């Protein structure tokens, strides 16, 4: 048969078809780009122990009601006014953190603690009653930290690795265990010193004059020293941790067709 002659209608001509092989090859670079983007996606940041406590601002803000109570008591000398000022400042701190979008749980916990201290002071009718809960809480915390070292589970390491979801295999390394022992004992010293000194002042004639100011002086400054030892212990554990090899890239071979070569 002779080939058709005359002009060819290009509008009716069928578009060129693409073979299965060419389409597959054209799609492969897109898959590789998607895979690279997935590999480069940053992992979500795990909250640290400091984040769980509300950060540095949260730790400082937790001591505001105590400072307000001590100053109000020194200026006005009225227990009811001092209690109202302390509770009001705790409420203001909670609202301030909520407006800023910070973690509210530390502020709410602090507000609850201030409310209990205010209730004890109101029931005893003495300003020193405001510090009674903190005195016995220091004894309890110090005892728990000391017990954790005795049973070879230092609380600083347990809390840190528990919050960050890293497991408890760190106890197998004697160097890391020793570092967390030292950090936990630092908190034992802080809490023990607070209990001994403030408990003695509570029963002395200097309670109304010095107990509040000593409470402030033994608050954030001593905690900062223990926190520095804690940071040292955490860095020690990081340096001692073995580096994990990067996972091998998955080879991009041809898809299996289900046929085997003879």
C-alpha positions as CSV (number, residue, x, y, z in Angstrom):
1,X,0.0,0.0,0.0
2,X,1.3,3.4,-0.9
3,X,1.9,5.9,1.9
4,X,-0.8,8.6,2.2
5,X,-0.1,11.8,0.4
6,X,-1.2,15.3,1.1
7,X,-0.9,17.6,4.1
8,X,-0.9,16.0,7.5
9,X,-3.4,17.3,10.1
10,X,-1.1,18.0,13.1
11,X,-4.0,18.7,15.5
12,X,-5.3,15.2,15.0
13,X,-1.9,13.6,15.3
14,X,-1.5,11.5,18.4
15,X,0.9,12.9,21.0
16,X,4.2,11.1,21.4
17,X,3.9,8.4,24.0
18,X,6.5,7.8,26.7
19,X,7.7,4.3,27.4
20,X,7.4,2.8,30.8
21,X,11.2,2.7,31.1
22,X,11.5,6.4,30.4
23,X,8.8,7.3,32.9
24,X,10.4,5.3,35.6
25,X,13.7,7.0,35.0
26,X,12.1,10.4,35.0
27,X,10.5,9.7,38.4
28,X,13.6,8.5,40.1
29,X,15.2,11.9,40.7
30,X,12.0,13.1,42.4
31,X,12.1,10.2,44.7
32,X,15.8,10.9,45.5
33,X,15.0,14.5,46.3
34,X,12.1,13.5,48.6
35,X,14.4,11.1,50.4
36,X,17.1,13.8,50.8
37,X,14.6,16.2,52.2
38,X,13.3,13.6,54.7
39,X,16.9,12.9,55.8
40,X,17.7,16.5,56.3
41,X,14.5,17.2,58.3
42,X,15.5,18.3,61.9
43,X,14.5,16.0,64.7
44,X,12.3,17.6,67.4
45,X,14.3,18.9,70.3
46,X,13.9,16.9,73.5
47,X,13.1,19.1,76.5
48,X,15.9,19.2,79.0
49,X,15.6,19.1,82.8
50,X,16.0,22.9,82.9
51,X,13.2,23.2,80.5
52,X,11.0,21.0,82.6
53,X,11.6,23.4,85.5
54,X,10.6,26.4,83.5
55,X,14.1,27.6,82.5
56,X,16.3,30.1,84.3
57,X,13.5,32.6,84.5
58,X,11.2,30.0,86.0
59,X,13.7,29.2,88.8
60,X,14.2,32.9,89.6
61,X,10.5,33.6,89.5
62,X,9.8,30.8,92.0
63,X,11.7,32.8,94.6
64,X,9.8,36.1,94.1
65,X,7.0,35.3,96.6
66,X,9.5,34.6,99.4
67,X,11.4,37.9,98.7
68,X,8.1,39.8,98.7
69,X,7.0,38.2,102.0
70,X,10.3,39.0,103.7
71,X,10.3,42.6,102.4
72,X,6.7,43.2,103.3
73,X,7.2,41.8,106.8
74,X,10.2,44.0,107.3
75,X,8.4,47.1,106.1
76,X,4.9,46.7,107.5
77,X,5.4,44.2,110.3
78,X,1.9,42.9,109.6
79,X,1.4,39.1,109.0
80,X,-1.8,39.4,107.0
81,X,-0.4,42.1,104.7
82,X,2.8,40.0,104.2
83,X,0.8,36.9,103.3
84,X,-1.5,38.8,100.9
85,X,1.6,40.3,99.2
86,X,3.3,36.9,98.8
87,X,0.2,35.2,97.4
88,X,-0.5,38.2,95.1
89,X,3.0,38.0,93.7
90,X,2.7,34.3,93.1
91,X,-0.5,34.9,91.1
92,X,1.2,37.7,89.2
93,X,4.1,35.4,88.3
94,X,1.7,32.7,87.0
95,X,-0.2,35.2,84.9
96,X,3.0,36.7,83.5
97,X,4.3,33.2,82.4
98,X,0.9,32.4,80.9
99,X,0.9,35.6,78.8
100,X,4.4,35.0,77.7
101,X,3.5,31.5,76.6
102,X,6.0,29.9,78.9
103,X,5.5,26.7,80.8
104,X,2.8,27.4,83.4
105,X,3.2,24.2,85.5
106,X,6.2,25.4,87.5
107,X,4.4,28.7,88.3
108,X,1.3,26.8,89.4
109,X,3.4,24.5,91.5
110,X,5.0,27.5,93.1
111,X,1.6,29.1,93.7
112,X,0.4,26.0,95.5
113,X,3.5,26.0,97.6
114,X,3.1,29.7,98.5
115,X,-0.5,29.0,99.4
116,X,0.4,26.2,101.8
117,X,3.2,28.3,103.4
118,X,0.7,31.2,103.9
119,X,-1.8,28.9,105.5
120,X,0.8,27.5,107.9
121,X,1.8,31.1,108.8
122,X,-1.8,32.1,109.3
123,X,-2.5,29.1,111.5
124,X,0.5,29.6,113.7
125,X,0.1,33.3,113.9
126,X,3.8,33.9,113.4
127,X,5.7,35.1,110.4
128,X,8.3,32.3,110.8
129,X,5.6,29.8,110.1
130,X,5.8,30.8,106.4
131,X,9.2,29.1,106.2
132,X,8.4,25.9,108.1
133,X,7.3,23.9,105.1
134,X,10.5,24.8,103.2
135,X,12.6,23.7,106.2
136,X,11.2,20.2,106.3
137,X,11.1,19.9,102.6
138,X,14.8,20.5,102.5
139,X,15.3,17.6,104.9
140,X,13.1,15.3,102.8
141,X,14.9,16.3,99.5
142,X,18.3,15.8,101.1
143,X,17.4,12.4,102.4
144,X,16.1,11.2,99.0
145,X,19.3,12.4,97.2
146,X,21.5,10.7,99.9
147,X,19.6,7.5,99.7
148,X,19.9,7.4,95.9
149,X,23.7,7.6,96.2
150,X,23.7,4.8,98.8
151,X,21.7,2.4,96.5
152,X,23.9,3.3,93.5
153,X,21.2,5.2,91.7
154,X,22.2,8.8,92.0
155,X,19.1,10.9,91.5
156,X,20.7,13.5,89.3
157,X,21.5,10.9,86.6
158,X,18.2,9.1,87.0
159,X,16.2,12.3,86.5
160,X,18.3,13.6,83.7
161,X,18.2,10.4,81.6
162,X,14.6,9.7,82.4
163,X,13.4,13.2,81.3
164,X,15.4,12.9,78.0
165,X,14.4,9.3,77.3
166,X,17.9,8.0,77.2
167,X,17.5,4.9,79.4
168,X,19.6,3.9,82.4
169,X,22.5,2.2,80.8
170,X,24.8,5.1,82.0
171,X,25.1,3.3,85.3
172,X,27.4,0.7,83.7
173,X,30.2,3.2,83.2
174,X,32.0,3.8,86.6
175,X,33.2,7.3,85.5
176,X,29.7,8.5,84.7
177,X,28.3,6.9,87.8
178,X,30.9,8.6,89.9
179,X,30.2,12.0,88.3
180,X,26.5,11.7,89.1
181,X,27.3,10.6,92.6
182,X,29.2,13.8,93.1
183,X,26.4,15.9,91.6
184,X,23.8,14.2,93.8
185,X,26.0,14.7,96.9
186,X,26.3,18.4,96.1
187,X,22.5,18.7,96.3
188,X,22.6,16.7,99.6
189,X,25.0,19.4,101.0
190,X,22.7,22.2,99.8
191,X,19.5,20.8,101.3
192,X,21.3,19.6,104.4
193,X,22.8,23.1,105.0
194,X,19.4,24.7,104.5
195,X,17.7,22.4,107.0
196,X,20.4,22.7,109.7
197,X,20.8,26.5,109.6
198,X,17.2,27.4,109.1
199,X,15.9,24.9,111.6
200,X,18.3,26.4,114.2
201,X,17.1,29.9,113.4
202,X,13.5,28.9,113.6
203,X,13.9,27.9,117.3
204,X,16.1,30.9,118.1
205,X,15.3,34.4,119.2
206,X,16.6,35.6,115.8
207,X,13.8,33.9,113.8
208,X,11.7,37.1,113.2
209,X,14.8,39.1,112.3
210,X,17.1,36.8,110.3
211,X,15.2,33.7,109.2
212,X,13.7,35.2,106.1
213,X,16.9,36.9,104.9
214,X,18.9,33.7,105.5
215,X,16.2,31.8,103.5
216,X,16.8,34.1,100.5
217,X,20.6,33.9,100.8
218,X,20.5,30.1,100.9
219,X,18.1,29.9,98.0
220,X,19.2,30.7,94.4
221,X,23.0,31.1,95.2
222,X,23.4,27.6,96.7
223,X,21.2,26.1,94.0
224,X,23.4,27.7,91.4
225,X,26.5,26.0,92.8
226,X,24.8,22.6,92.9
227,X,23.5,23.2,89.3
228,X,27.0,23.9,88.1
229,X,28.2,20.6,89.5
230,X,25.2,19.0,87.9
231,X,26.2,20.5,84.5
232,X,29.7,19.2,84.9
233,X,28.4,15.7,85.6
234,X,26.1,15.7,82.6
235,X,29.0,16.9,80.3
236,X,31.1,14.1,81.8
237,X,28.5,11.5,80.8
238,X,28.3,13.0,77.3
239,X,32.0,12.7,76.8
240,X,32.1,9.1,78.1
241,X,29.2,8.0,75.9
242,X,30.4,6.1,72.9
243,X,29.7,7.7,69.5
244,X,27.0,5.8,67.5
245,X,28.0,5.2,63.9
246,X,25.8,6.8,61.3
247,X,23.4,4.4,59.7
248,X,24.5,3.2,56.2
249,X,22.5,4.7,53.4
250,X,20.0,2.3,51.9
251,X,21.0,1.3,48.4
252,X,18.6,2.2,45.6
253,X,18.7,-0.9,43.5
254,X,16.3,-2.1,40.8
255,X,13.0,-3.3,41.9
256,X,12.6,-7.0,41.9
257,X,10.4,-8.4,39.1
258,X,9.9,-11.7,40.8
259,X,11.9,-13.6,38.1
260,X,15.1,-15.4,38.8
261,X,17.9,-15.7,36.3
262,X,18.8,-19.2,35.2
